[in-house]
Amino acid sequence: MAEAYIVESLRTAGGRRKGALAGVHPADLGATILDALVARTGIDPAAVEDVIVGCVSQAGEQAFAVGRNVVLASTLPDSVPAVTIDRQCGSSQQAIHFAAQAVMSGTQDIVIAAGVESMTRVPMGSNYRLHAEAGLGEGPWSRSILNRYDVAEFSQFHGAQAIADKYGLSREAMDAYALRSHQRAADAARRGAFRAEIVPVTTDIGDFDEDEGVRFDASLNAMSTVKPLTPGGSVTAANASQMTDGASGALIVSEAALKRFNLTPMARIVNLTVTAGDPVIMLEEPIRATVRALERAGMKLSDIDLFEVNEAFASVPMAWLQTLGADPERLNVNGGAIALGHPLGASGTKLMSTLIHALKTRGGRYGLQTMCEGGGVANVTIVEVL
């Protein structure tokens, strides 16, 4: 099977909900990434054979094929097709998988995987909440699904708390993890570690190019005052990811395209894995997915130099660390979504951008990225930096 290479991987800075990116239409936000990928690689934009865009809340300004609208808002010619996909929080990580699979199969040579989410302009759940509030149906889960799992609904908040309870993770331990995320992100920002991966976004108040969510003055005392997300629970907004606006993307090509356009690859795709499990606890599937990905790649955990495990909630990477025995010093080394934000559909290619650039900076070779996803699904991507 042919190889698939990542030539460039970029992201916008994370904008707080109702923050610096609130005035930017999602299509324009995504177009900023497409334009930057083409400009930085020097590739002929007309040569792009497809654009695969992850987006979770496909409603309002993110409805009507937002992926295609991202292309139409960009400088790419309208001959470039696009499609929008939803694998919940792993949507743009799955976009990487689909793009790589197209290249590895020989179907296409140049594909952009991207993601966009404006959690300000299209609030989380907009794609089903308005429908239900209008009395137009029961919602996304049929009665047969709810009866099968004996639940009234599926909730990521209850899933995060269930993981904390199952793995014995205290409020204090999760707050300490969250504090470390902010401290690492703050240190990375001061060092300029994100400079190469961030694309400035033009806003009404100037170019935006610094992550808004990082709390440089974060403290355990302040975190301890935040109320739990579920009654009597230990998961709080302080030890969970932030609602964020953002976009990200990666240019994925074949070896033939490397030669044709004289491109220099940043990384090679080593393994693409997706698994699914319990939709109620929902968020612990990255553990099983990681084990399977390593087995399929013929690798050990010790072979991986850096890990990016999405910090949807502190309990998720903490349970992952505890079960697999991974080195915490290799995990989310520049902070994670608790500090940098989680723009849902854009988080997959966002984490890939951070992972590849961190590997290059630190002289690492292999990186593993995984994401917990609604419905009990998880993606794992292993890359080799070249």
C-alpha positions as a LaTeX table, in Angstrom:
\begin{tabular}{lrrr}
\hline
Residue & $x$ (\AA) & $y$ (\AA) & $z$ (\AA) \\
\hline
Met1 & 0.00 & 0.00 & 0.00 \\
Ala2 & 1.21 & 3.51 & $-0.82$ \\
Glu3 & 2.43 & 5.87 & 1.90 \\
Ala4 & 0.60 & 9.03 & 2.99 \\
Tyr5 & 2.55 & 12.08 & 4.10 \\
Ile6 & 1.61 & 15.21 & 6.03 \\
Val7 & 3.26 & 18.18 & 4.32 \\
Glu8 & 1.88 & 20.89 & 6.62 \\
Ser9 & $-0.40$ & 20.99 & 9.65 \\
Leu10 & $-1.75$ & 24.26 & 11.01 \\
Arg11 & $-4.34$ & 25.71 & 13.36 \\
Thr12 & $-5.80$ & 28.98 & 14.47 \\
Ala13 & $-5.28$ & 30.09 & 18.01 \\
Gly14 & $-8.15$ & 29.04 & 20.27 \\
Gly15 & $-10.69$ & 31.78 & 20.87 \\
Arg16 & $-12.73$ & 31.74 & 24.04 \\
Arg17 & $-16.48$ & 31.41 & 23.57 \\
Lys18 & $-17.72$ & 34.96 & 22.90 \\
Gly19 & $-14.09$ & 36.04 & 22.65 \\
Ala20 & $-11.73$ & 37.23 & 19.92 \\
Leu21 & $-13.11$ & 34.96 & 17.17 \\
Ala22 & $-16.78$ & 35.55 & 17.95 \\
Gly23 & $-17.15$ & 37.92 & 15.00 \\
Val24 & $-15.73$ & 35.51 & 12.43 \\
His25 & $-18.09$ & 33.34 & 10.37 \\
Pro26 & $-17.14$ & 29.63 & 10.59 \\
Ala27 & $-16.68$ & 29.40 & 6.80 \\
Asp28 & $-14.20$ & 32.28 & 6.92 \\
Leu29 & $-12.45$ & 30.72 & 9.91 \\
Gly30 & $-11.93$ & 27.47 & 8.02 \\
Ala31 & $-10.94$ & 29.31 & 4.84 \\
Thr32 & $-8.09$ & 30.96 & 6.73 \\
Ile33 & $-6.57$ & 27.50 & 7.29 \\
Leu34 & $-7.03$ & 26.36 & 3.69 \\
Asp35 & $-5.40$ & 29.51 & 2.36 \\
Ala36 & $-2.46$ & 29.12 & 4.77 \\
Leu37 & $-1.90$ & 25.46 & 3.85 \\
Val38 & $-1.72$ & 26.35 & 0.17 \\
Ala39 & 0.43 & 29.43 & 0.72 \\
Arg40 & 2.95 & 27.78 & 3.04 \\
Thr41 & 3.44 & 24.70 & 0.89 \\
Gly42 & 3.36 & 26.52 & $-2.44$ \\
Ile43 & 1.15 & 23.85 & $-3.95$ \\
Asp44 & $-1.14$ & 24.65 & $-6.86$ \\
Pro45 & $-4.55$ & 25.11 & $-5.18$ \\
Ala46 & $-6.30$ & 23.63 & $-8.20$ \\
Ala47 & $-4.39$ & 20.39 & $-7.61$ \\
Val48 & $-6.23$ & 19.73 & $-4.33$ \\
Glu49 & $-8.52$ & 16.80 & $-5.09$ \\
Asp50 & $-10.76$ & 16.96 & $-2.03$ \\
Val51 & $-11.26$ & 18.82 & 1.24 \\
Ile52 & $-12.65$ & 16.81 & 4.16 \\
Val53 & $-13.94$ & 19.03 & 6.97 \\
Gly54 & $-14.95$ & 17.87 & 10.44 \\
Cys55 & $-17.70$ & 19.77 & 12.22 \\
Val56 & $-19.93$ & 18.65 & 15.10 \\
Ser57 & $-22.74$ & 21.19 & 15.40 \\
Gln58 & $-23.90$ & 21.28 & 11.80 \\
Ala59 & $-26.62$ & 23.89 & 12.22 \\
Gly60 & $-27.07$ & 27.60 & 11.56 \\
Glu61 & $-23.89$ & 29.03 & 10.05 \\
Gln62 & $-22.33$ & 25.56 & 10.09 \\
Ala63 & $-25.20$ & 23.96 & 8.19 \\
Phe64 & $-25.64$ & 23.47 & 4.44 \\
Ala65 & $-22.35$ & 21.63 & 3.83 \\
Val66 & $-19.97$ & 23.82 & 5.82 \\
Gly67 & $-17.00$ & 22.00 & 4.28 \\
Arg68 & $-17.96$ & 23.17 & 0.81 \\
Asn69 & $-18.61$ & 26.66 & 2.15 \\
Val70 & $-15.12$ & 26.73 & 3.65 \\
Val71 & $-13.72$ & 26.08 & 0.16 \\
Leu72 & $-15.96$ & 28.75 & $-1.40$ \\
Ala73 & $-14.81$ & 31.27 & 1.22 \\
Ser74 & $-11.15$ & 30.51 & 0.50 \\
Thr75 & $-8.86$ & 31.32 & $-2.42$ \\
Leu76 & $-9.10$ & 27.74 & $-3.69$ \\
Pro77 & $-10.89$ & 27.47 & $-7.05$ \\
Asp78 & $-14.49$ & 26.29 & $-6.97$ \\
Ser79 & $-13.39$ & 23.19 & $-8.86$ \\
Val80 & $-12.11$ & 21.80 & $-5.53$ \\
Pro81 & $-14.77$ & 19.55 & $-3.94$ \\
Ala82 & $-15.42$ & 19.22 & $-0.22$ \\
Val83 & $-17.41$ & 17.14 & 2.23 \\
Thr84 & $-18.43$ & 17.60 & 5.87 \\
Ile85 & $-18.17$ & 14.75 & 8.38 \\
Asp86 & $-19.19$ & 14.22 & 11.99 \\
Arg87 & $-17.46$ & 11.77 & 14.30 \\
Gln88 & $-18.17$ & 14.04 & 17.23 \\
Cys89 & $-15.00$ & 15.35 & 18.91 \\
Gly90 & $-12.87$ & 13.21 & 16.59 \\
Ser91 & $-14.36$ & 14.66 & 13.41 \\
Ser92 & $-11.22$ & 16.23 & 12.01 \\
Gln93 & $-9.03$ & 13.39 & 13.25 \\
Gln94 & $-11.30$ & 11.16 & 11.18 \\
Ala95 & $-10.84$ & 13.66 & 8.34 \\
Ile96 & $-7.11$ & 12.86 & 8.55 \\
His97 & $-7.93$ & 9.16 & 8.39 \\
Phe98 & $-10.20$ & 9.53 & 5.35 \\
Ala99 & $-7.65$ & 11.75 & 3.59 \\
Ala100 & $-4.79$ & 9.34 & 4.32 \\
Gln101 & $-6.88$ & 6.36 & 3.23 \\
Ala102 & $-7.64$ & 8.07 & $-0.09$ \\
Val103 & $-3.94$ & 8.67 & $-0.66$ \\
Met104 & $-2.82$ & 5.23 & 0.54 \\
Ser105 & $-5.36$ & 3.52 & $-1.71$ \\
Gly106 & $-4.13$ & 5.43 & $-4.74$ \\
Thr107 & $-7.54$ & 7.03 & $-5.24$ \\
Gln108 & $-6.23$ & 10.56 & $-4.76$ \\
Asp109 & $-2.84$ & 12.27 & $-4.40$ \\
Ile110 & $-3.59$ & 15.57 & $-2.63$ \\
Val111 & $-6.26$ & 15.94 & 0.05 \\
Ile112 & $-6.81$ & 18.51 & 2.80 \\
Ala113 & $-8.16$ & 17.27 & 6.13 \\
Ala114 & $-9.58$ & 20.10 & 8.22 \\
Gly115 & $-12.01$ & 21.02 & 10.96 \\
Val116 & $-13.95$ & 24.05 & 12.10 \\
Glu117 & $-16.17$ & 24.89 & 15.04 \\
Ser118 & $-17.52$ & 28.19 & 16.25 \\
Met119 & $-18.97$ & 27.38 & 19.64 \\
Thr120 & $-19.94$ & 31.03 & 19.99 \\
Arg121 & $-21.97$ & 31.40 & 16.83 \\
Val122 & $-23.29$ & 27.81 & 16.79 \\
Pro123 & $-23.62$ & 26.72 & 20.44 \\
Met124 & $-22.98$ & 23.08 & 21.32 \\
Gly125 & $-26.03$ & 20.94 & 20.63 \\
Ser126 & $-27.66$ & 23.42 & 18.26 \\
Asn127 & $-28.08$ & 20.73 & 15.62 \\
Tyr128 & $-30.54$ & 18.77 & 17.77 \\
Arg129 & $-31.66$ & 21.01 & 20.64 \\
Leu130 & $-33.68$ & 23.49 & 18.57 \\
His131 & $-35.42$ & 20.60 & 16.83 \\
Ala132 & $-36.46$ & 19.06 & 20.13 \\
Glu133 & $-37.51$ & 22.39 & 21.62 \\
Ala134 & $-39.77$ & 22.94 & 18.63 \\
Gly135 & $-41.55$ & 19.68 & 19.43 \\
Leu136 & $-40.49$ & 18.08 & 16.16 \\
Gly137 & $-39.31$ & 14.78 & 17.60 \\
Glu138 & $-37.78$ & 12.96 & 20.53 \\
Gly139 & $-34.18$ & 13.93 & 19.81 \\
Pro140 & $-31.20$ & 12.02 & 18.47 \\
Trp141 & $-31.78$ & 8.81 & 20.48 \\
Ser142 & $-34.74$ & 6.62 & 19.64 \\
Arg143 & $-36.70$ & 4.89 & 22.38 \\
Ser144 & $-35.14$ & 1.55 & 21.38 \\
Ile145 & $-31.62$ & 2.94 & 21.98 \\
Leu146 & $-32.52$ & 4.39 & 25.37 \\
Asn147 & $-34.23$ & 1.15 & 26.39 \\
Arg148 & $-31.25$ & $-0.94$ & 25.25 \\
Tyr149 & $-28.88$ & 0.97 & 27.54 \\
Asp150 & $-31.45$ & 1.79 & 30.23 \\
Val151 & $-30.74$ & 5.52 & 30.22 \\
Ala152 & $-32.80$ & 8.69 & 29.81 \\
Glu153 & $-30.05$ & 10.25 & 27.68 \\
Phe154 & $-26.34$ & 9.95 & 26.87 \\
Ser155 & $-24.22$ & 12.60 & 28.57 \\
Gln156 & $-20.50$ & 13.31 & 28.29 \\
Phe157 & $-20.67$ & 14.93 & 31.72 \\
His158 & $-22.01$ & 11.76 & 33.32 \\
Gly159 & $-19.45$ & 9.77 & 31.34 \\
Ala160 & $-16.58$ & 11.89 & 32.63 \\
Gln161 & $-17.83$ & 11.48 & 36.20 \\
Ala162 & $-18.26$ & 7.73 & 35.71 \\
Ile163 & $-14.63$ & 7.46 & 34.61 \\
Ala164 & $-13.48$ & 9.46 & 37.64 \\
Asp165 & $-15.43$ & 7.13 & 39.92 \\
Lys166 & $-14.32$ & 3.94 & 38.16 \\
Tyr167 & $-10.61$ & 4.83 & 38.27 \\
Gly168 & $-10.67$ & 6.43 & 41.72 \\
Leu169 & $-9.76$ & 9.92 & 40.53 \\
Ser170 & $-10.39$ & 12.53 & 43.21 \\
Arg171 & $-11.42$ & 16.14 & 42.70 \\
Glu172 & $-8.05$ & 17.22 & 44.05 \\
Ala173 & $-6.12$ & 14.98 & 41.64 \\
Met174 & $-8.12$ & 16.18 & 38.63 \\
Asp175 & $-7.67$ & 19.82 & 39.63 \\
Ala176 & $-3.93$ & 19.21 & 39.97 \\
Tyr177 & $-3.88$ & 17.71 & 36.47 \\
Ala178 & $-5.80$ & 20.72 & 35.14 \\
Leu179 & $-3.36$ & 23.10 & 36.80 \\
Arg180 & $-0.49$ & 21.32 & 35.09 \\
Ser181 & $-2.24$ & 21.73 & 31.74 \\
His182 & $-2.42$ & 25.49 & 32.24 \\
Gln183 & 1.17 & 25.64 & 33.48 \\
Arg184 & 2.48 & 23.70 & 30.49 \\
Ala185 & 0.44 & 25.77 & 28.04 \\
Ala186 & 1.59 & 29.00 & 29.68 \\
Asp187 & 5.21 & 27.90 & 29.48 \\
Ala188 & 4.78 & 26.87 & 25.83 \\
Ala189 & 3.19 & 30.23 & 24.99 \\
Arg190 & 6.04 & 32.14 & 26.66 \\
Arg191 & 8.60 & 30.08 & 24.71 \\
Gly192 & 6.80 & 30.69 & 21.42 \\
Ala193 & 6.26 & 26.95 & 21.02 \\
Phe194 & 2.99 & 27.47 & 19.12 \\
Arg195 & 4.28 & 30.13 & 16.74 \\
Ala196 & 4.97 & 27.79 & 13.82 \\
Glu197 & 1.59 & 26.03 & 13.99 \\
Ile198 & $-0.71$ & 29.05 & 14.49 \\
Val199 & $-2.20$ & 30.93 & 11.56 \\
Pro200 & $-3.26$ & 34.52 & 12.42 \\
Val201 & $-6.96$ & 35.27 & 11.90 \\
Thr202 & $-8.02$ & 38.72 & 10.77 \\
Thr203 & $-10.72$ & 40.12 & 13.07 \\
Asp204 & $-12.36$ & 43.50 & 13.57 \\
Ile205 & $-9.84$ & 44.27 & 16.31 \\
Gly206 & $-6.73$ & 43.07 & 14.46 \\
Asp207 & $-4.92$ & 39.79 & 13.86 \\
Phe208 & $-5.60$ & 37.12 & 16.48 \\
Asp209 & $-2.76$ & 34.64 & 17.03 \\
Glu210 & $-2.56$ & 33.74 & 20.74 \\
Asp211 & $-4.64$ & 31.14 & 22.58 \\
Glu212 & $-7.14$ & 32.97 & 24.76 \\
Gly213 & $-7.95$ & 30.19 & 27.20 \\
Val214 & $-4.58$ & 29.81 & 28.93 \\
Arg215 & $-4.75$ & 30.98 & 32.53 \\
Phe216 & $-1.26$ & 32.19 & 33.37 \\
Asp217 & $-2.37$ & 32.74 & 36.98 \\
Ala218 & $-4.19$ & 29.42 & 37.42 \\
Ser219 & $-4.24$ & 28.12 & 40.99 \\
Leu220 & $-5.66$ & 25.19 & 42.92 \\
Asn221 & $-7.39$ & 27.60 & 45.28 \\
Ala222 & $-9.37$ & 29.16 & 42.45 \\
Met223 & $-10.19$ & 25.76 & 40.94 \\
Ser224 & $-11.48$ & 24.46 & 44.26 \\
Thr225 & $-14.30$ & 27.02 & 44.26 \\
Val226 & $-15.85$ & 25.81 & 40.96 \\
Lys227 & $-19.08$ & 23.84 & 41.33 \\
Pro228 & $-19.32$ & 20.24 & 40.06 \\
Leu229 & $-20.99$ & 19.62 & 36.69 \\
Thr230 & $-23.16$ & 16.87 & 38.19 \\
Pro231 & $-24.69$ & 16.89 & 41.72 \\
Gly232 & $-22.20$ & 15.57 & 44.25 \\
Gly233 & $-19.61$ & 14.96 & 41.55 \\
Ser234 & $-15.92$ & 15.83 & 41.24 \\
Val235 & $-15.80$ & 16.86 & 37.56 \\
Thr236 & $-16.00$ & 20.63 & 37.18 \\
Ala237 & $-15.57$ & 23.26 & 34.49 \\
Ala238 & $-12.10$ & 23.89 & 35.94 \\
Asn239 & $-10.90$ & 20.34 & 35.21 \\
Ala240 & $-12.71$ & 20.09 & 31.86 \\
Ser241 & $-12.00$ & 21.48 & 28.41 \\
Gln242 & $-13.04$ & 24.98 & 27.42 \\
Met243 & $-15.69$ & 25.84 & 24.83 \\
Thr244 & $-13.63$ & 27.31 & 22.02 \\
Asp245 & $-13.83$ & 28.77 & 18.52 \\
Gly246 & $-11.20$ & 27.60 & 16.05 \\
Ala247 & $-10.17$ & 25.87 & 12.86 \\
Ser248 & $-7.29$ & 23.63 & 11.82 \\
Gly249 & $-6.10$ & 21.49 & 8.94 \\
Ala250 & $-3.43$ & 19.32 & 7.36 \\
Leu251 & $-2.30$ & 18.80 & 3.78 \\
Ile252 & $-1.91$ & 15.07 & 3.09 \\
Val253 & $-0.25$ & 13.84 & $-0.09$ \\
Ser254 & 1.20 & 10.83 & $-1.88$ \\
Glu255 & 4.84 & 10.22 & $-2.75$ \\
Ala256 & 4.01 & 11.09 & $-6.36$ \\
Ala257 & 2.69 & 14.48 & $-5.25$ \\
Leu258 & 5.83 & 15.09 & $-3.19$ \\
Lys259 & 7.93 & 14.69 & $-6.31$ \\
Arg260 & 5.56 & 16.51 & $-8.66$ \\
Phe261 & 5.33 & 19.65 & $-6.53$ \\
Asn262 & 8.77 & 19.39 & $-4.87$ \\
Leu263 & 7.21 & 19.18 & $-1.40$ \\
Thr264 & 9.01 & 18.35 & 1.83 \\
Pro265 & 7.01 & 16.06 & 4.13 \\
Met266 & 6.78 & 16.79 & 7.84 \\
Ala267 & 5.50 & 13.38 & 8.83 \\
Arg268 & 4.46 & 9.97 & 7.57 \\
Ile269 & 1.21 & 8.27 & 8.58 \\
Val270 & 2.09 & 5.06 & 10.43 \\
Asn271 & $-1.26$ & 3.81 & 11.68 \\
Leu272 & $-4.94$ & 4.70 & 11.51 \\
Thr273 & $-7.23$ & 3.04 & 14.05 \\
Val274 & $-10.80$ & 3.56 & 15.19 \\
Thr275 & $-12.69$ & 1.50 & 17.78 \\
Ala276 & $-15.97$ & 1.74 & 19.63 \\
Gly277 & $-17.35$ & 0.54 & 22.95 \\
Asp278 & $-19.72$ & 1.46 & 25.76 \\
Pro279 & $-21.74$ & 4.58 & 24.77 \\
Val280 & $-22.79$ & 5.29 & 28.37 \\
Ile281 & $-19.40$ & 5.73 & 30.03 \\
Met282 & $-18.49$ & 6.90 & 26.53 \\
Leu283 & $-15.09$ & 8.52 & 27.06 \\
Glu284 & $-12.74$ & 5.67 & 28.07 \\
Glu285 & $-12.49$ & 4.11 & 24.60 \\
Pro286 & $-9.07$ & 5.77 & 23.85 \\
Ile287 & $-7.54$ & 3.18 & 26.19 \\
Arg288 & $-8.64$ & 0.20 & 24.10 \\
Ala289 & $-8.06$ & 2.06 & 20.84 \\
Thr290 & $-4.45$ & 2.83 & 21.83 \\
Val291 & $-3.73$ & $-0.81$ & 22.65 \\
Arg292 & $-5.17$ & $-1.91$ & 19.32 \\
Ala293 & $-3.30$ & 0.76 & 17.34 \\
Leu294 & 0.04 & $-0.23$ & 18.86 \\
Glu295 & $-0.63$ & $-3.91$ & 18.16 \\
Arg296 & $-1.54$ & $-3.17$ & 14.53 \\
Ala297 & 1.55 & $-1.01$ & 14.10 \\
Gly298 & 3.82 & $-3.62$ & 15.73 \\
Met299 & 4.93 & $-1.04$ & 18.28 \\
Lys300 & 5.21 & $-0.69$ & 22.04 \\
Leu301 & 4.15 & 2.26 & 24.19 \\
Ser302 & 7.83 & 2.94 & 24.84 \\
Asp303 & 8.40 & 3.47 & 21.10 \\
Ile304 & 6.23 & 6.60 & 21.18 \\
Asp305 & 8.06 & 9.84 & 21.96 \\
Leu306 & 5.02 & 12.07 & 22.52 \\
Phe307 & 1.32 & 11.52 & 23.14 \\
Glu308 & $-1.63$ & 13.83 & 22.57 \\
Val309 & $-4.68$ & 12.56 & 24.46 \\
Asn310 & $-7.50$ & 15.08 & 24.22 \\
Glu311 & $-8.33$ & 16.65 & 27.56 \\
Ala312 & $-12.08$ & 16.70 & 27.11 \\
Phe313 & $-12.09$ & 16.15 & 30.87 \\
Ala314 & $-9.09$ & 15.55 & 33.14 \\
Ser315 & $-10.47$ & 12.11 & 33.99 \\
Val316 & $-9.95$ & 10.92 & 30.39 \\
Pro317 & $-6.15$ & 11.26 & 30.02 \\
Met318 & $-5.70$ & 10.41 & 33.71 \\
Ala319 & $-7.51$ & 7.07 & 33.28 \\
Trp320 & $-5.53$ & 6.49 & 30.06 \\
Leu321 & $-2.23$ & 7.11 & 31.89 \\
Gln322 & $-3.23$ & 4.95 & 34.84 \\
Thr323 & $-4.32$ & 1.97 & 32.74 \\
Leu324 & $-1.52$ & 1.97 & 30.15 \\
Gly325 & 1.32 & 3.07 & 32.44 \\
Ala326 & 2.50 & 5.71 & 29.99 \\
Asp327 & 5.10 & 8.32 & 30.93 \\
Pro328 & 3.20 & 11.49 & 31.98 \\
Glu329 & 6.18 & 13.58 & 30.87 \\
Arg330 & 5.46 & 12.56 & 27.27 \\
Leu331 & 1.76 & 13.41 & 27.46 \\
Asn332 & 0.33 & 16.74 & 26.26 \\
Val333 & 3.69 & 18.38 & 26.82 \\
Asn334 & 2.47 & 21.83 & 25.75 \\
Gly335 & $-0.78$ & 21.63 & 27.67 \\
Gly336 & $-4.11$ & 20.36 & 26.43 \\
Ala337 & $-7.73$ & 21.29 & 25.88 \\
Ile338 & $-8.25$ & 22.24 & 29.53 \\
Ala339 & $-5.97$ & 25.22 & 28.90 \\
Leu340 & $-5.94$ & 25.60 & 25.11 \\
Gly341 & $-9.58$ & 24.83 & 24.41 \\
His342 & $-11.56$ & 22.18 & 22.58 \\
Pro343 & $-13.17$ & 23.48 & 19.37 \\
Leu344 & $-14.99$ & 20.15 & 18.85 \\
Gly345 & $-14.85$ & 19.45 & 15.11 \\
Ala346 & $-11.52$ & 21.25 & 14.78 \\
Ser347 & $-9.74$ & 19.50 & 17.64 \\
Gly348 & $-8.46$ & 16.50 & 15.68 \\
Thr349 & $-6.30$ & 18.40 & 13.20 \\
Lys350 & $-5.54$ & 20.93 & 15.94 \\
Leu351 & $-3.92$ & 18.25 & 18.11 \\
Met352 & $-2.09$ & 16.85 & 15.10 \\
Ser353 & $-0.58$ & 20.28 & 14.42 \\
Thr354 & 0.61 & 20.57 & 18.01 \\
Leu355 & 1.91 & 16.98 & 18.07 \\
Ile356 & 3.97 & 17.24 & 14.88 \\
His357 & 5.48 & 20.62 & 15.75 \\
Ala358 & 6.31 & 19.46 & 19.29 \\
Leu359 & 8.01 & 16.33 & 17.94 \\
Lys360 & 10.09 & 18.40 & 15.54 \\
Thr361 & 11.09 & 20.85 & 18.27 \\
Arg362 & 12.06 & 18.08 & 20.71 \\
Gly363 & 13.77 & 15.84 & 18.17 \\
Gly364 & 11.21 & 13.06 & 18.61 \\
Arg365 & 10.33 & 10.49 & 16.00 \\
Tyr366 & 6.96 & 8.87 & 16.75 \\
Gly367 & 3.79 & 10.52 & 18.02 \\
Leu368 & 0.41 & 9.08 & 18.98 \\
Gln369 & $-2.82$ & 11.05 & 19.08 \\
Thr370 & $-6.15$ & 9.83 & 20.43 \\
Met371 & $-9.53$ & 11.36 & 21.05 \\
Cys372 & $-12.58$ & 10.30 & 23.07 \\
Glu373 & $-15.78$ & 10.78 & 21.08 \\
Gly374 & $-19.53$ & 10.82 & 21.64 \\
Gly375 & $-21.18$ & 7.43 & 21.35 \\
Gly376 & $-18.18$ & 5.61 & 22.84 \\
Val377 & $-15.89$ & 5.87 & 19.80 \\
Ala378 & $-12.16$ & 6.69 & 19.68 \\
Asn379 & $-9.64$ & 7.44 & 16.94 \\
Val380 & $-5.90$ & 6.82 & 17.19 \\
Thr381 & $-3.36$ & 8.16 & 14.72 \\
Ile382 & 0.35 & 7.32 & 14.85 \\
Val383 & 2.78 & 9.45 & 12.86 \\
Glu384 & 6.51 & 9.43 & 12.23 \\
Val385 & 8.20 & 12.81 & 11.93 \\
Leu386 & 10.61 & 12.97 & 9.02 \\
\hline
\end{tabular}
